[in-house]
């Protein structure tokens, strides 16, 4: 479903050249959940931003379902790929009701039956339909993130890009949100590309993992590697140990 070949993202910031991603390749099957993990600045979020057109692609190619991703991204891309951001409050317009937030993608794409789809979207993410005419500031952080997830699913995409979707939430709310995402993936046959600095979160959600450092791919792992602690690189092992220590 997702193929990234030799991707590079290089840009200028503060009068210096930033090599955010260098020569990263990966392939994700349909309905698979794939994780990108690494410390801040490792390039993992930049890959997601490059996929959805928010970061410049300097080299390499991205394909979705075998088709090269074009610049700028068109409506067909939006119907197939959606992103859920880290901060649910920043990603929702503070002066738009939840109804407007969820209705807007349908209006842009000329999709009707808005009322039924909005009500169903709220139910699908476990929110009361009475929340429809509330504003983001009237919801908790976890509820706002559920709205962000519902908005991403309004166009019934095949792929969700998840950029640290629970890091701004309390621990108990994190677990609820991760379980919600797992359920939606199973019910809708979604493909996930998920970013986190926390191997424990990624292990809960993902079938395979790519460890990144300084913009480069370090090591690819599967669940068995994590369970058996069979990382080949010191960096991947240090990330695992740090996550294990936080869980104690």
Order of alpha helices (4+ residues) and beta strands (2+ residues): beta-beta-beta-alpha-beta-beta-alpha-beta-alpha-alpha-alpha-beta-alpha-beta-alpha-beta-beta-alpha-alpha
